[in-house]
Amino acid sequence: MIAEAGLKHWHKVIEGGSTADGLGAILHDDAVFHSPVVHTPQRGKPIVMAYLMAAGQTLGNDSFTYVREIVDGNHLMLEFSTEMEGIAINGIDLITFDDDGLITDFKVMVRPLKAVNKVWEMMGRELEKAKS
């Protein structure tokens, strides 16, 4: 299955710190990112990389862990938990791969509302720093 290979590659990228090189190697040029806090989908490899790198900096702390993984054909569902500034966060990454194993669609869903607000706040800071 495509997603099984993609899952292994995704874990390598995460363990490597979600770098631009690592993410660039697994993202399709026309990838789409669906943020839990931005209404419109973000389209194109550069913006998807920016969001995923910011997420790696904010969500990817020492408490981050994937607690469930479901693989189906070209699709992954990865449930995660983490803590940000004392707020417990539970979320899901829904990832779709093309037949070449590149990510074409990445959707993040977060709960509860307090967590969504914290993600919005901290992701905003990271994205602003990235623009500088």
CORPELIN-V427173 format. One record per pair of residues at least 24 apart in sequence whose C-alpha atoms are under 10 Angstrom apart, sorted by the first residue. I is the first residue (numbers start at 1). J is the second residue. Records with the same first field share a line. If there is no record, write none. Layout:
I=J + J
This chain:
1=71 + 72 + 73 + 74 + 75 + 99 + 101
2=71 + 72 + 73 + 74 + 75 + 76 + 96 + 97 + 98 + 99 + 100 + 101 + 102
3=70 + 71 + 72 + 73 + 74 + 75 + 76 + 77 + 95 + 96 + 97 + 98 + 99 + 101 + 102 + 103
4=70 + 71 + 72 + 73 + 74 + 75 + 76 + 101
5=74 + 97 + 101
6=71 + 74 + 75 + 76 + 95 + 96 + 97 + 98 + 100 + 101 + 102 + 103
7=69 + 70 + 71 + 75 + 76 + 77 + 78 + 95 + 97 + 101
9=101 + 102
10=95 + 103
11=66
14=52 + 53 + 56 + 60
15=60
17=53 + 56 + 57 + 60
18=49 + 52 + 53 + 54 + 55 + 56 + 57 + 60
19=49 + 52 + 53 + 56
20=46 + 49 + 50 + 52 + 53
21=49
22=49
23=48 + 49 + 50 + 52 + 53 + 103
24=48 + 49 + 102 + 103
25=102 + 103
26=97 + 100 + 101 + 102 + 103 + 104
27=97 + 98 + 101 + 102 + 103 + 104 + 105 + 106
28=97 + 98 + 100 + 101 + 102 + 103 + 104 + 105
29=102 + 103 + 104
30=103 + 104 + 105
31=96 + 97 + 102 + 103 + 104 + 105 + 106
32=96 + 103 + 104 + 105 + 106 + 107
33=95 + 103 + 104 + 105 + 106 + 107 + 108
34=93 + 94 + 105 + 106 + 107 + 108 + 109
35=106 + 107 + 108 + 109 + 110 + 120
36=91 + 107 + 108 + 109 + 110 + 111 + 116 + 117 + 119 + 120
37=108 + 109 + 110 + 116 + 117 + 119 + 120 + 121 + 123 + 124
38=120
41=105 + 106 + 107
42=105 + 106
43=104 + 105
44=104
45=103 + 104
48=104 + 105 + 106
50=126 + 127 + 130 + 131
51=123 + 124 + 126 + 127 + 130
52=106 + 123
53=123 + 126 + 127 + 130
54=122 + 123 + 124 + 125 + 126 + 127 + 128 + 129 + 130
55=119 + 122 + 123 + 126 + 127
56=123 + 126
57=122 + 123 + 126
58=82 + 83 + 84 + 118 + 119 + 121 + 122 + 123 + 124 + 125 + 126
59=83 + 84 + 89 + 119 + 122 + 123
60=84
63=88
64=89 + 90
65=90
66=90 + 91 + 92 + 93
67=91 + 92
68=92
69=93
70=94
71=95
72=96
73=97 + 99
74=98 + 99 + 101 + 102 + 103
75=103 + 105 + 106
76=106
77=107 + 108
78=108
79=108 + 109 + 110
80=110
81=110 + 111
82=115
83=115 + 118
84=115 + 118 + 119 + 122
85=118 + 122
86=115 + 118
87=112 + 114 + 115 + 116 + 117 + 118 + 119
88=112 + 114 + 115 + 118
89=113 + 114 + 115 + 116 + 118 + 119
90=115 + 116
91=115 + 116
